[in-house]
Amino acid sequence: CQYTGWVVLCDSTYEPESDRLAEAVRRVREFIDGITWVNGFIDLRYMNGEPFVTVAGNTNRPGSAADDLHRLWELICRVGPGPYGLVYEWDDETQEWPGPRAFKVHGDPEGRITVHGDPFLSPTVPLIEDP
């Protein structure tokens, strides 16, 4: 399974409150510090004054990495109504929606988790892999 994505942490959809955002960042950083991935990373850093979470990983099975990522996503959505971003997930062995050799896109508009089939890289054969 592959995971690649980013999320911008915001505590509001209008104007950030620095104390509330600082607490949200602290909680997310604490969660991330507890994750020990061997085949991937999760990073939280400020860029141009905004906190970004970036993630990338490649595991043999969805397992704990997928669980950690979903719990992190839920935490980010709980700490405020304003986060946004995308995480792509690809499981080459799944038979579930959106089908074999297809990416799922987890979106986060205004703190609501949505899942979509990917129209750009899916199906991976023949778009990014030879038949």
C-alpha positions in Angstrom: 0.0 0.0 0.0 1.2 3.5 -0.8 0.2 6.7 0.9 1.2 10.2 -0.2 -0.4 13.4 0.8 -0.5 16.7 2.6 -2.9 18.6 5.0 -2.8 22.2 6.1 -3.8 22.6 9.7 -6.3 25.4 10.3 -8.5 25.9 13.3 -11.0 28.0 11.4 -12.4 28.4 7.9 -12.3 32.2 8.4 -9.6 33.7 10.6 -7.1 31.6 12.7 -7.0 31.9 16.4 -3.3 31.5 17.4 -3.9 29.9 20.8 -6.4 27.4 19.4 -4.2 26.6 16.4 -1.1 26.2 18.7 -3.1 23.7 20.8 -4.2 21.8 17.6 -0.6 21.7 16.4 0.6 20.4 19.8 -2.0 17.6 19.7 -1.2 16.6 16.2 2.6 16.7 16.9 2.1 14.5 20.0 0.2 12.0 17.9 2.8 11.9 15.2 5.6 11.5 17.7 4.0 8.3 18.8 4.0 6.7 15.3 6.9 4.5 14.4 6.7 3.7 10.7 9.5 1.7 9.1 8.5 2.2 5.5 7.3 5.8 5.5 7.1 9.1 7.3 4.7 11.7 8.7 6.1 15.2 9.1 4.6 18.4 10.7 6.4 21.6 9.9 5.6 25.3 9.4 5.9 26.7 5.9 5.4 30.4 5.5 3.7 30.6 8.9 1.2 27.7 8.3 1.5 24.2 9.8 1.6 21.5 7.1 1.4 17.7 7.7 3.0 15.6 4.9 2.9 11.9 4.7 4.4 9.2 2.4 4.7 5.5 2.9 4.9 2.2 1.1 4.0 -1.0 3.0 3.3 -4.6 2.1 -0.2 -4.5 3.7 -2.5 -1.7 4.8 -2.3 -2.8 8.5 -1.1 -0.4 11.2 0.1 2.3 8.8 -3.4 2.7 7.3 -4.9 2.7 10.8 -2.4 5.3 12.0 -3.1 7.5 9.0 -6.9 7.3 9.5 -6.6 8.1 13.2 -4.4 11.1 12.4 -6.8 12.3 9.7 -9.7 12.1 12.2 -7.7 14.0 14.9 -6.9 16.7 12.4 -10.5 17.1 11.6 -11.5 17.2 15.3 -9.0 20.0 16.2 -10.7 22.6 14.1 -13.1 23.1 11.3 -10.6 24.5 8.8 -8.0 21.9 7.8 -7.8 21.0 4.1 -5.7 18.6 2.0 -5.5 15.4 0.1 -4.0 11.9 0.8 -3.7 9.4 -2.0 -3.9 5.7 -1.1 -3.1 2.9 -3.4 -3.5 -0.8 -2.5 -2.6 -3.0 -5.5 -4.2 -6.0 -4.0 -7.6 -4.7 -3.1 -10.8 -5.9 -4.8 -12.9 -3.3 -3.0 -14.0 0.0 -4.3 -12.7 1.8 -6.4 -11.3 -1.5 -7.8 -8.0 -3.2 -8.4 -5.1 -1.1 -9.3 -6.9 2.2 -8.5 -6.1 5.1 -6.2 -8.5 6.4 -3.5 -8.3 10.1 -2.7 -9.1 11.1 0.9 -10.1 14.8 0.8 -10.5 17.1 3.8 -12.5 20.2 2.9 -13.2 22.2 6.0 -12.7 19.2 8.4 -14.9 16.7 6.6 -13.3 13.5 5.5 -14.4 12.5 2.0 -13.2 9.6 -0.1 -13.2 9.6 -3.9 -12.0 7.4 -6.8 -9.0 9.0 -8.5 -9.5 10.2 -12.1 -5.9 11.0 -12.9 -3.7 7.9 -12.1 -6.4 5.2 -12.1 -6.5 2.5 -13.2 -2.7 2.2 -12.9 -2.7 -0.1 -15.9 -2.2 1.3 -18.5 -1.9 4.9 -17.1 1.3 4.4 -15.1 2.1 0.7 -15.5 2.5 -1.4 -18.6 -0.1 -4.0 -19.2 
